[in-house]
Amino acid sequence: MDSGERLGRYFTLEKRDRCGILYMDRPPVNSLDIEFLQELAKIVDPISADAAISAVVLTSRLKVFSAGLDLKMASQMDLKGWTRYALELNHSFNQLMNLPKPVIAAINGPALGGGMLIALFSDFRFVAEEKGKMGLPEANLGIPLLGGSTQCLARVVNRGWAIEIALSGNTYSSQEALSIGLVHRVFKDEELLERSVAFAQELTERGPIALGMIKRCINEGLRKEIEGILPLELYAVEKTAEGEEMKEGFSSFLEKRRPVYKGG
């Protein structure tokens, strides 16, 4: 086991045998700003090309897996900023999904909004029993779902659960997430990383070229759906960015109160 190689400001890669452990590390909560998304997209290529890595465990060095969108940044964005953010989300999540090696998200703490989407675009989702929680709170804040997330979510769980998760804005415990198929395994918090690495190392015993092609074939339909939904996501940004609804969502969050929305 090595001490880890720093990849940009927010990621560290540790290698164990043929498994790479990719740590997110943007204190305090791994929020997703433009720079974070660009780094995530950029590091996929060197990991893909590294013959010493056959499987990847993606986790966090912090107590939170990722809290998603950087809300303070987002509250200052105009339509142009939101359009850029939507495009960066789409690109980074596509890059992650298309990494030709198995990716196991080891969800060691809350994975909310874009944080849950990082887990969704991974191939496997293993979650800590006590601290692991998942949810998409965007609707609570008047924010549309972006990055191809609606298409990916509906493929991970059925349409009924996708609608509930996306529209309710609720947070789900590890066991609730397991019961609806949102995650594959639940482990004791202190065992999560080692069990995830052990599973990844099992996958390294499979043929790496075959694994990559199997993954590509499974994901090809989703990739096309994500490309197809992008114009509608950009339209959703146009309809909501700089609007009163989104402003009220951000104001209520920053003021720690319930939002008050007018009828649509």
Beta strands, then each sheet from edge to edge (+ up, - down):
strand 1: 5-7
strand 2: 11-16
strand 3: 19-24
strand 4: 31-32
strand 5: 55-60
strand 6: 68-69
strand 7: 103-107
strand 8: 110-112
strand 9: 124-128
strand 10: 133-135
strand 11: 171-173
strand 12: 185-187
sheet 1: 1+ 2- 3+ 5+ 7+ 9+ 12+
sheet 2: 4+ 6+
sheet 3: 8+ 10+ 11-
end
